[in-house]
Amino acid sequence: MKITGGYTDPEFIQATAHAKNLAEKSGNFAQLVLHIVAMWASVNTAGDIRASTAFADQALDLASRSRNPASIALAHMAQIGACLLRADLVGAEDYFARGIDLFAEPEFQRVPGSVAYTFGTASLNALALGRADTARERSRRSILGSSEKKNPYEETWAKSLAAELHLHLREHGEAAALARQVIKWSDENGFSQFASVGRLILGSALANLGQATEGMRLIRQGLNDSHGPGAVFGVGGALAALASAQALGNSITEALTTVEEALQTNAHRPETVRLRGEFRFKLDQAAVAEADFREAIALAQIMSAKTWELRATMSLARLLKQQGKRDEARGKLAAIYGWFTEGFDTADLKEAKALLQELGA
């Protein structure tokens, strides 16, 4: 089935529904699970949390009854995505761990995008949970497994997710290089959904590399291109990236307006709330900035998102330091920094260590 236009493409949705009906009539459980997962992919991409969860649950129920390993693997892949859509990081990690052996099933790996998506999204999830080294290893497996299949669609998807990982790791040069590959391959093969993501990532990376104007242009282009039918998931993240680029271009007031818009749509609220706090802090709005940082910490803790909790705590610690509350700043930062057991070469943990030293830890 050709899916160059993305999982929300009307032709893909119509073809999937037809194939599902045929599988139901034939009683072929493996084919039925495959097509239910395809329908899950459409609603998940569209950001429909309720439908995503329903299709993922339906796929898991049927796959479990069929006892087909590849079908169960597909159902676990859908559960990972459904969990991430509703910001259940721990649930996504659990489904990945429970499905790890099943993901080696040849029938599962033959499904377009299966390896790229499963290991790529699991890498992003691991980073959010505070496991940067684990995230890198999963990303490597995503790229390696996809390249072995020699499928341009899957390879482009894997590189897209890897570029996003580098962006979140604040490795902007690596993110930009991968994003350029994604854009090139997407334009050559007509992978419109990856082209827009590639431009979003490249724009964000360039803004952080000192090219704010070009970065904003690319982010806006990617954001506009992503407004296909139903393709709303990720808009909040794109708006947050645009807000960051605007701030890097010294348009703080404009960035604050954009981040408020992002908060109306963004599933990753801890980091977006932290960004709003940073913009308010730069505008000398210390009281509301502090409230944002504390809210971001609380939200991250609910999600077990240790990386986002660390960033929000660093933001709060800098504010407290400026207010002369060094003991509180040191105590809060030392507590979250002490949780980490890997990723000490990342920009976040290096920055946290340096800030602790400044605070006298």
N, C-alpha and C positions, 0 to 999 in steps of 0.2 A: 504494500500500500504506500503510495507516494505521499509524503508529509512535509514537503519543502515549504509549504505555506504556514506550517505550524498546526498545533493541535486544536486551535479555535477556528481554523479555516472551515467554512460551511461545507465544502466538498468532503473534507475528512470526517466531519461529524455525521453527515448523511451516509457516507459509505460505511462508517463504523456501526451505525444503527441498523443498517440493512444486514451487515454481516452478523451482528448479534442475533437478529431475528432468525436467520438461517441456522445458526449454531443451536439456538433453542429448539428449533423444529427437529434437528438431527440428533439432539441429545448428546452432542460432543462436548463434554465438560471442559476439556483443554482449550478448545476453540472459544467456548463461551467465556471462560475466564479471561482469555486474551482480549476479547472484544469488550468485556466489561472494564478491563484495565485501560483500554484505549478510550472508552467513554470517561473514565476517571481522569485521564490525562487532559481531556478537553475542559472539564469543569474545574480541575485543579489549576490549569493555566489561566482560566478565567477568574480565579479567585473566589469561587463559590465554595465556602467552607462546608456547608451542610451537605451539598451534593457530593463533594469530594470524599467526605467521611462515609457517606452512604454507599457509594460505589466501591470504596476500598473495603468496607465491611462485607459487602456482598461478594466481592472477589475472594476475600479470605475464607468466607463461609463455604463457598462452592469449591475452592481449591482444597480446603481441609477435608471435605467429604470425598473428593476425587482421589486424594492422596498422591497426586502427581507432583513430584518434586519441583519441576519447572513452573507449574501453575502456582504452587505455594510461594516460590521465589518471586514471581510476578506480583502476587498479592502482598507480599512483604514490601516490595518496592512501592506499591501504591499506598500502603500504610505509612511508610516513611514520609512520602510526600504529603499525605493528608495531615499527619502530625505536625509537620513543619508549617503547613498553611495555617493551622490554628495555634502556632507558636508553642507546641508541645515538644521541646527539644529532647527531654528525657524519654518520652515515648518513641520518638524517631530513632534515638540511639538504641533503644531496646529492640525494636523491630529489625534494625540493621544487624545487631549482634546475633539475634535468633535466626537470621536468614543467611549469615555469612557463608556457611557451607553450601547452601542451596544455590547461591549466586554463581557457583562454578558449573552448574548444570548446562550442558551444551544447548539444550532447547531454550533455556532462558537467555543465554548469551546471543542466540541468533535473532532475538527480537530487537529491531532497530532502537537504539538509544538506551537499552537496558543497562549495559555496563557503565556507560558515560553518566547517565542520570543517577544510578544507585550509588556508585562510589563518589561521584562528584558532589552530590548533595550531602552525602555522609561526611565528606571532608569539610564542607562549610559548617555542618552541624557540630563536628568535633571541635572546630576552632571556636565557635560560639560557646561551647561547653568548657573552654579553657585548655584544650589539648592540641596545641599547634603542631607538634611533631607527628601526632596521629593524623591530623588533617593533611599534612604534606604527603604522608605515606599513602593515604587513600586517594589523593589527587594523582599521585604517580600511577597507582593501579588503574585509575579511570583512564588516563591517557594511554598507558601501555595496552590495556585490554581493548580499547577502542582502535588503536593503531593496528593491532593484530587482526582485527576484523576487516581492515582495509575498506571501510565504509566512510566516505567523505562526510556524510551527515553525522554519524556518530563521533568521528574525530573532531569535527567542528564543535559539537556539543561539549565534548570533554575539554577542549581547549578553552571554550567559553567559561565553563565552571572553574577551571584552573586559573584563568585570568581574574575571575571574581575573588577567588581565594587569595591571590597575591595582593589584590586591592585591599582586602580586609586585613591582610598582614602588614599593610603599609609598605609593601615592596613595589613601589610605583613603576620603576623601570621595567621590571619583569611583567607586571600587569599590562603595561602599554605594548610591549613586544608581542605578547600573546593576543591581545585585543586586535592588533593590526593583522595578525594571521587570521583571526576569526572573521574580520571584515572582508579580507581578500577572498578567503574560501567561500564565504557566504555570498558575496557578489558574483563570484564565478559560477556557483551552483544554484543560485536562486533561493538560498536559505534566509528568507526575509526576517524570521524571528531572531536568528542569531546575529544578523547584521545590525539590528537595532541595539541588541544587548552589547555587542562589541563596541559600538560608538559610545554608549553610555559609560562603559568601563574605560575606554581610551580617553574620553573627555575628563572623567574624574581623575585618572592617573596624570594626565597632562596638567590639570589645574594644580595638583599637588607638586608637580615638577616645575612650577613657576610660569606656566602658560595658561593663566586663568581665562583669558578672553577666548582662546581657541577651545579650551576645555568646556566652557559654557556653551559655545556654538555646537559642539559635538553632542553634549548632553541633551540640549534642546532638540537636536535632530533625532537622536535616539528615542527621546520621549515622544515626539510627534509620530515617528514611525511605528511605535509600539501600540498606537491607538487603533489597532485592527479590531474586528468583531470579537468582543468578549475578552480581549487581551488586556485586562486591567491589573492582574497580579504583577507587582513590581513597580507600579507607578509611584507609590509612596517612597520606595527606595531611590528611584530616579530623581524625584523631587528633593529628597534629602541630599543626594549627590550634587544637584544643582545649587542648593543652598550653600553647601560647603564651598563650591567653586566661587560663588558670589562673594562669600566671606573672604576667600583667598584673594579675590580681586578688590578687596576693601569696600565692598558694597554691603555693609553689615545690616543696615535697615532693610534693604531688599532681601537679604538672606533670611532675616527673621520672618518676613512675610511669607517667603517660600517654604520655610520649615513649618510654619503653622498650617499651610496647605498640605504638606506631607503628613502631618499628624492626623489629618482627617482620613487618610487611606493606608498608612504604613503599618504593616504587621510587626516590624521590628522597632517597637516603641522605645525601648531603653536607650538605644544609641541616638535616636532622633530627638528624644526629650533632652538628652545630654547636649546635643548640638544646639538646641534652643537656649539652654543654659549658657553655653559658651558665647553665643551671640549677645545675650543679655548682659553677661559679665563684661564684654567688650564695650557695651553701651553704658557701663557704670550702673547697671541695675542689679546690684549685688544681692538684694533680698530675694527677688524672684529667681535669680540665677541659682542661688543656693537651694531654693525649693525645687527647681528643676533637677539639680544634681542629686538631691536626696530621693526624689521620685524615681529618677533613672536607676539608682542603686536598688531601690525597693522592687521595681519591676524586673530588673535583671535577676535578683535573688529568687523571685517567684518562678522564673523560667530556668533557674540554675545556669544562667548565661554568664559564666565567670569572666570571660573576656570583656563583655560589655560592663559588667560590674566593676572590673578593674579600671576601665577607662573613666567611668563615671566617678569612681572614688578618687582617681587622680585629679579630675577636674575640681571636685569638692576640696581636696587637700590643698590645691593651689589657692583657692578662694579663702580657705581657713588660714592658710599661712599669711596671706595678705592682711587678714583681720587680726593677726597676732595669736591665733589659736593653734600653735604649733603642736602641742601635745595631742589634741584631738585629731589633727590632720595626720600625725605620725601613727597614732594608734589605729585609725581606720585603714590607712594604706598598708601598714605592716600586716594587719589581719588578712586582707585579701591577697596580698603578695605572697604570704606564707602558705597559701593554699596550693599554689602552682608547683607542679613536679616536672614540667617539660616546657619547651619553648622559650628558654632563657636567652636565646639569640634573637628573639623578635623585638621589634621596635617598642612595643608596649611594655614588655618586661624590663628592657634596658632603661626605658624612661622612668618606670616606676622605681627601679633600684636607685637611679640617680636622684630622684626626688626624695626618696627616703634618706639618702645621705645628706641632702640639703637640710632636711628636717631634723637631722641629728640622730638618726637610727643607726 
